[in-house]
């Protein structure tokens, strides 16, 4: 169970009343229904996001049709369907509080060199993350946002056609990519394109950015393979792939800072693993995992994706790790270690949290994970 902290709770009978309470009190978590008189849940969460972007936004609703869920894309950090056990909801609130205590953005920004070293997404990517239309036109609206930026559209289609997605057809249109890959995967691809493009404009070597892109797609595909092997839900499978693709989005700010501290020979030496975490934590008292998770929180990704990014190197630190047998956290942790594995088993285990895996009872799943990754990615990695 996530670490419990004392709560002060406020109750409102409408969205307007909830906003009035927020004006008078510091609010860290908002839990709302979707159907309410006057302002509905989606409209309330939009206002909460605008007025208090650091508050966790949770939906608890029996109105669980596709349209309602679609309208919370980018708004809700977590969605709970009625009837929801009290213990599950309490753990969800504690989970949100614990995650946000570890994701205090100002000190993270300071440690990576200030706001000038934090990736700024192109306007079209920001529009993609903002898109929350009804189900019938969500594909059109998201595609329109991407297509306002020809470079983004080209980059997204290039990544969507990568072999790691195993699509049966060539993707030639953004709308087609959204329909085939899903909304969250396309949002993740748009972020990946936007981040790498921003650092290319700042002079980061193109081959380093290309390597980061390819590694991100591989880890995402491998995380999906592990999640499928562990029979996670369709939503968790997609979350695993998204988190895998974005697990190293915080690498570039710290790589640039490491170059400042250790010289150019250190820059770009290892953006995805090896001893990079040790060097980052020794120099900045945080790693690319925390930076990436903070950015994803700022950009409106859901808590399971944020957690999987934040704890992909040290899953036992996750507040929910002791209660969830398998999750996107496990899928990304395993994937980022095994995806480029060409080492013997004992060396591989050194990269995994074997104590944690044994505690979960899945240490003997490693051969099956290897096979699943090989089957989905195929060929030498």
Buried (B, 14 or more C-beta within 10 A) or exposed (E): EBEEEEEEEEEBEEBBBBBEEBEEEEBBBBBBBBEBEEBBBBBBBBBBBEEBEEBBBBBBBEBEEEEBBBBBBBBBBBBBEEEEEEEEBBBBBBBBBBBBEBBEBEEBBEBBBEEEBBBEBBEBBBBBBBBBBEEEEBBEBBBBBBBEBEEBBEBBBEBBBBEBBEBEEEBEEBBBBBBBBBBBBBBBBBBBBBBBBBBBEEEBEEEBBEBBBEBBBBBBBBBBBBBBBBEBEEBBBBBBBBBBBBBBBBBBBBBBBBBEEEEEEBBBBEBBBEEBBEBBBEBBEBBBBBBBBBBBBBBBBBBBBBBBBBBBBBBBBBBBBEEBEBBBBBBBBBBBBBBBBEEEEEEBBEBBBEEBBEEBEBBEBBEEBBEBBBEBBEEEB
